Amino acid sequence: MKTRIIKDLIKRVVDYRIEGDYHVYTVKNTPLTIRILMTKKYNRKWAGVAINPRKIIFDNYMGSSYGCNGKYITEALLKAYPEAEIVWTVRDVAIHRDEFPSQVRLVEYLSDEAMFEYATAAIWVCNIHLVPYLFKGLRKKEGQFFIQTWHGSLGIKKIENNSQLIRKAQNWLKMAELSSSYTDFWISNSNFETEVYKSAFWHVHDILEYGHPRNDILFGENKDIKEKVRNKLSIAEGTKTVLYVPTYRESDLTEKFEMDYQRVVHAFEERYDGEWKLLMRMHPKMREKAQKIVPKLTQVVDVSCYPDIQELMVFTDAMITDYSSCIFDFILTYKPGFIYAVNEQGYDSERGLYYPLSATPFSIAHSNTELEQNIRDFNPVEYHDKVVQFLTEKGCIDDGKASERVVQLITKLFRRLEE
């Protein structure tokens, strides 16, 4: 809290911008300017260090836990190329150590150790731009490869250069463009996503429609995963669940929590019989505020800290979101999906949508009454047909073998570096 207040005070009196490799600070209404070379420390400590031709480094959404595409690429790589040296950067290594295979080395996100690992890794794999590291001076060397897997999937929200809201963050975009220029391979799961990459990012080439590795788990029964999640969350055998994943709002954070959770649970119980619980997964930027608003109910289970949302998708029986791209992963399971968008028009004006919610297979609710009715009226046959049509129109190629394809690419790069 104090840090945020101090930053806000500084912004009132200091203008900040990026010029090339320099951080430039100017005291407002004065000629006083300070220029700091962001690459100075990197050049001194790591620029001259040799690349390890068998090292690969992963980052899941700026140091988050063991999940998304990187997790499933890592699992496949350990089997196909065990001689690889695998490194992950995470926030708080001690907390996350038990999530990872013992063969994976962890370093603290944005630490000097992480900078060294990036400087010496032959391959970088990330699902977001490496902006924070570039701000610290990281620069790609000759002989290094960057594989961008991204964290969306057929997502409806406009991203990066396509979003008027994001374009306002000019300094971020300058570093995002640099990160984009460093990217050698873009992993896409559809014709739709390929076109988004071309328009939203910069210097895009070598887009590989391999599918998203994180979605491989959504194909098949995965009884062991379901049992693992059930035990971890202490959900009784026979109890069904609906996963609620509200997306992050840059403006109002409260309206999405106006859902009547008990009413939703009762609607599922009436539609499908049996006992239901609602699993709520909050965005990291919303958790503190949301926890003060969301009522403590026995029917609601907070799964915000569960490391892998894909495992939650395998386990849960239905999903509700407003605009989160996760439902466009979940769609591959053909399990019921619902949209609860209180302020659709406002969000479209704020962030921007690639296509209207009405173009998705999901029923749309703008109130608790509409959501309750949509759950009770859910038609599985009609929904299945809409999902098939949607995936066909988007040119989705996810088939459960994306990890295998990405690992084949990685092993080829390793072998090329060793020659």
N, C-alpha and C positions, 0 to 999 in steps of 0.2 A: 504494500500500500504506500509506504513512504517513498519507495523507489519510483513508483508511478507519479506521485505528486512532484518529486524533484524533476523528473523528465518533462512533465507538463510545464513547470516553471521555466526550465531551460528553453523549451520550444517557443515560449513567449518572447524571449529576448535574443535568441540565436537562430539564424537560418542555416540549414544544412543541405548540402548537395554533393553529388559525385561528379568529378571531372577526371575522366580517364581512370588512373589508378590512385587518385587522391580523394581523401575525405576533405571537404572544404567547409569550414565553419566561419560565418560572418555575423558579428554583433549587429543587430538591426539598427538601421539609421546611422551607422558609423562605417568608416572605411576599414575598420579592424577585421582582418581576415587571417585565419590560421589554416594552412594546408598540411595534411598528414599523409604520407605515402603508405597506403594500406599493405603493400607488398614488402615493406622494408624487413620485417622480422622473418617472413617466409623466405625471402631471398637469402638472408644471412644464415638461417638455420637449416633449411630443407631443400632449397632449389637445387643444390649440387649433390644431393644424396641419390645414390643409384636406385633404380627400380628393381623390385623383386619380381621376376617373371612368373612366379606361381602364387602371388598374393592377390586376393580380391577383397574389397571392402564394401560393406552394405550399410545403408541408412534407411530406416523406415520412418518417414514423416518427421524429420528433425529430431531423431533420437528417441522415438517412441519404442514400445516393446517389440518383442519377437513376433512379427506378423506381416501381413500384406504380401506382395509378390516376393520380396526378399526371403521370407521364411521358406516358401515352397521351392524357390530356386536353391537355397542352401541345402534343404533336405535332399533334393535330387543330386546336387553337386557332391555331397558327401558320399553318395553311392557310386556315382559315375567317375569321379576324379578325386579320390581320397587324398592324393598328394598335394592338393591345393591348400594354401594357407588362408583361412577364412577369418576375417575380422568384421565385427559389428560395432558401430558407435551407438551408445544408448545414454539416456539421462539416468544417472545413479546406477552404476554397475552392480553394486551389492544387492539392490532390490530385484534386478532383472536376471541375475546370474542363473537361477534355477530354471528359467524359461528356455535356455539355450542348450543345444548339444554340447557335451564336454569338449569336442574338437574345435569349437568356435571361441576365438579370443575376443574379449570385450574391452573397449576403451571408452572413457567418458566423452560424451558428445561435446564438440567444440574445444576440447582440451588440447594442449600441446602434443600429447600423445596421439590424439586423433589426427592432428595436422601432419605428424610424422607418418602415420599409417597411410593417409591419402597421398602424401608426397612419394611414397615408396611402393604403393599398390599398382599392379599392372592394369587392374580393371576396377572401375567404380560402378556400383549398381545402386540406384536411388529411385524413389517413387515421387520425388519432388525436386525442384531446382535446388542446387547447392548454394543458394544465396548467402546464408550465414557464414559458410566457410570462405566464400569469395570475398565477403566483407573483411574477413580476417587476413586476406592476402593469398589464399590458396590459388595456385595457377597450374593448369594442366601442362604436363611435359610431353615432349616427343616420345612416342612409344607407349603412352597410356591410352586406355579405352574407357569410354563412359557409356553405359547402357541405361537408358531412361525407361522405367517401367510404368510410371505415373500411377496415381492412386484412384483415379476415376474409372468409370466403365459405362459407356453409353450414357454418360451423365447429362442431365438436363441443364445444369447450371453453367453459365458462360464462365470461361477461365482466362486468366492472363490477359493477353492483348485483345481478346474479344469482349472483355468486361469493362464498361465505363468506370465502374467503381474501382476495380483493381488498377486501371490505368492512371488513377489519381496518385498512386504511390510511385512516383517517377523514379526515385532512387532504387526501390525494389526492382522495378522493371529493367533498369539498366543492368543490374546484376543478373536478373533472370535471363536477359538477352545474352549475356556472356556465358551463363551456364548452358543455354541452348546452343550456342556456337561450339561449345566443347563436346556436345552429345554426338556420339558416333552412330548409335542405334536406338531407335524408338520402338518400343514394343506396343503393338496395338492389338485389339481384339475384334476389330470390325472395320468395315468401310467407313462407317460414320465417324469412328474415333480417328481414323487416318486423316480424314478431311479436317477434323477439329485441330489436330496437331499442326497441319499445314497453315491454318489461319490464325491459331492462337499463339503459336510460338515463332521463333525466328531461326533462320539458317537450317531449316529442317530437311534432312535427307536420310536415306536408308531406314524407312519405316518398315518394320517387319510385322506382318499380321500373323503372329504366332498364337494369339490368345493370351489371357492374363493368368500367370501361374497361380495366383491366389485362388482362382476359380476352379482349379483342378479338383479341389476337395468337394466341390458341390456336385460332382458326378459320382454316383455309386451310393451304396447303403451307409457306409461309415458308422456301423453300430458301435465301434470302439470309441469314436469321437463323441457320439451322443451320450454314451455312458460316462465318459470322462467329464463332460460339461454338467450332466445331471448331478454327479457326485460333488463336483466343485461348487456348484450353486446350491446344493442341498435341496434339490427339487424332488419331491416324492414321485415314485414310479406311478405312471398313469396320469399324472398332471400334465396338461398341455400348456404351451406358452405362446405369447405374442411378443415379438421384439419391437420396441419403440425406439427409433433413432432420429430425433430431431436434429436438423442441421444447424450450423452456426449462423447467427445473424449479426451483421456488423452494427445494426441499429438496436431495435428492441429485442431484449432477450426473454421477455416474460410471456408474450402472447402464446407461444407454443406450449407453455405449461398450464394453459387453461383447460386442457383436456380433462374430462371427467373419467378418471382411471377406473373407478368402480363400475361405472356405467359401461365402459368398453369391455371390461372383463365379463360382466353379466351378459352382454350381447353375444360374446363368443360362447359362453356357457349355454345360452338359449339356442344358438345356431347349431352347435356341435355336441351339446351335452357334455357331462363330465366337469372336472375342476380345471380352471385356467388361472394362470398368473401372467402379469405383464412384466417383461424384462426391460428396464429402461437404461439405455446407453447414451450418456450425455457427452457432448463435445467437450474436450479439455478446457476450452475457453469459457464454457458455460457452467461448469460443475459447481463452482463455489456459490454462484447466485441461485442456480437451480435447486440446490440442496435446501435453501431457505424457503423455497416456494412450494416444492413438491411435497404433498402430505405423506406422512409415514403410514403406509397401509400394508397389511399382511399380503395383499394381492400384488404388491409392487416390489420387485427385486432390482436393486441397483447393480448393474453389470458394467458400469463405466470403466472399471479398472481391469476387466477381463482382457487379457492381452491380444487375443485374436478374434476379431469379429466374424471371420469366416467360419470358425468353429461354432459360434453362436447361431449362424445362419443354418448350419447343418442340423443343429439341435432343435431350433424353434419351429413352431408349426405355422406361424404367420408373421407378417411384418407390417408396421405402420411407420411412415415417415412423412416429412413435408417435401423436401427437395434433395435429400441426401442421395448421392450416387450409389450408396450401398444397395439400394433396392433394385438397381439395375445389374447387380451381381446376383442378388437373391432371386431375381426373375428366372434364372437358369434352373432353379429347383422346381418351378411351376407351383410352388406353394402359395397360398393367398397373400396378396400384397394390397395395401390400402394407402391412399394419400389423405392426410389431414392437414390442409393448408388454410390457415385462418386468414391470411392476408396475401393471397396469391398475386394480386395486381401490384401491391406494394413491393413485394419481393422481386417481381419481374422488373419493376422500375429501378429498384436499388441495385440488384446484382445482374439481372438479365438471364433469360432462358433461351436455349437453342430451339426449343419447340414447346408448344403449350402442353400443360398437364393432360389436356383432353386427348392428346395424341398418344398417350401411354395406355397400356392394358388395364391400368388401375382405376378403380372408382375414386371419385374425388369428393371430399367433404370439407365444407367451410365452417362447420359447427358440430357440436357434440351430437345433436339430433341427427344430422346427415350421416355422420360416421357410424352411429349406432344402427341406422337403417341400412347402410351399405354392408355392414357385417352380416346382418340378418338376411339380406337379400342376395348374398354372394352366390353366384352361379358358377360352379367349377368347370363345366363344359364350355360355357361362353368365355370364361377367363382363359382357359387353355388355348382356345382358338385365337384369342387376341394376342397372347404371348407368342405363339408361333408366328403370327403375322408380323408382330413388332420386331422380333429377332431377325426375321427374313428381310424385312425392309431396311434394317440397320446393317445388314451384312455381317452379323455376328458369327465368328468362327470358333468360339470357345467349345472345346470338346474333351477337356480333361487331360490333354497332353501338352499344354503350353510349357510347363516346367522342363519337360524333356527337350523341347525345341530350343529353349533358351540355354540350357546346359550344353547342348551340342554346339551352339555358337560360342559359349565361353571356353569350352575345351579346344575349339579350333583356334581361338585367340591365344590361349596359353601355349599351344604347340607352335604357333607362328612366332611367338616371342622367344621360345626356347631354341629355335633353329639358328 
